[in-house]
Structure formats: C-alpha cells, structure tokens
C-alpha cells in the first residue's frame, strides 16, 4: 500500500535561529536532512514525504525548495508565510512558479494573542491563500482550539490541516475538554487532522502504546477515515520515540479498518488535501 509521511522537518542546526531547541531536547541539536530519514521511511514502505517549515522565515522556503529539488521523495512543501504581510500577494505570485509548495504554516501556538487567527488581517491573508489554492496547517495548543471552528466557518473555501491532533494533554491523561473542542472543529468539513506529534505530547520517557488509544479513537470518530492523515513529525519525534515506534503506533491502530479506509489514511487523503 502506498504511504505518505505528511509531516517531516529538516534543518542545519543553528543555535541562535533554533533557540527553541532547549537543553532537554539535545537529541535534536544537530543537522537533520532528507538522506537521514529516507531509509527509515523505506523500512516501513513509505517512499513519499511532505516537508513542513520549522523556521519562521521566507528563507526557510528557499531552504526547503533546495532540498526538494535534490530529493525526489519530497513530494510537497508546507512553507512559512505570515498571512498579515502587506506584500503577501507578491510572495504568492512568486511561489506559483514553485509547484512543490502546496501550502503554508504559521506557528500560532506560542503567540501572545491566543486568538490571532481571528484577526481581520490574518483572515484576509488566509482568504488570499485560498484564491491561490494553498492549504494552511494550524499548530496550536489546546486552549486555542476554540478559535478554529470560527475561522473555518468564516473561510469555507480554505483547506485547513490541524497538526498533531491539536496537541491533546496526553501526558496528563486528560481527554474531555480536548475532545469537545475537537468535535466542534471536525464539524467544519474544510478541516483535516494529522495523526502526528503524539509521542512528544506524552511522557517522553514512560509512555505506553495504550496511552494514545483514546486520542486516536477520538480523532477517527470525529473526522472519519476521509479527513485523517499520517505524519511522523521527524526528527522532533526523536525526543520521545523512534521513527519506527511512531509509525507502528499508528499502523497498529489503523490496521483494524477496511482496506479502503487505510488507503485513504495512508495516501488518498494526503493526495487530495495537498493536491499531490
């Protein structure tokens, strides 16, 4: 079965630029490039991936494009953009010449304004992304999930991807509030969800596969087989688990579903959402 890993990061480590990598995250203080992840992917029958921005800069887009032009397993790029940029249209016109760029992401999780996504300027920019048929990945903490249904309803023509299950509090084994918010998000049919970034939301040293079951089941129940995708979140996942562990957690879960549902999850949904 064809499989696509929709969430991979790459960087050449810079201690200033990458200051978000704290001392406790020393395992990812280094260079992580496509040649390192490719054999890990192939061990599990994954031959295509999507590179997702890690740095908040336009230079990041150029960096990822350079990698993608040399590495044929990078099927698409989710680059960085600030939807509030006054020259947004000029940048989008430029990126039209780069078909590998399939969408963009702006890291919202650490913004002081927890409802930044609802600002008029932000929404105006997202509406422009939709005009160019670009997707938008959303990475937020649980408290910000309440804003996503409002945003998605206001922009029905924009395709949104919720990264990392909306970062549920797996470490605390808390479910109720996150589930209610996820149900409201999933009611908006233009929002999809990635099964990614789970192990880093759990106890890095002591997690067990059973810890993830209620969260995986909730996502599947809310979004259904046609709006859920796989993402490894490599190399960030290495903080709490190997590529193999991350893959197998998800593979063990989805193996109970029909062949058609598994095909949608592993590749069909990614192809449709990101126009691969």
Buried (B, 14 or more C-beta within 10 A) or exposed (E): EEBBBBBBBBBEEEEEBBEEBEEEBEEBEEEBBBEBBBEBBEEBEBBBBBBBBBBBEBEBBEBBBEBBEEBEBBBBBBBBBBBBBEEBEEBBEEBEEBEBBBBBBBBBBEEEEBBBBBEEBBBEBBBBBBEBEBBBBBBBBBEBBBBBBBBBEBBEEBBBBBBBBBBBBBBEEEBEBBBEBBBBBBEBEBBBBBBBBBBBBBBBEEBEEEBBEBBBEBBBEBBBBBBBBBBBBBBBBBBBBBBEBBBBBBBEBBEEBEEEBBBBBBBBBBBBBBBB
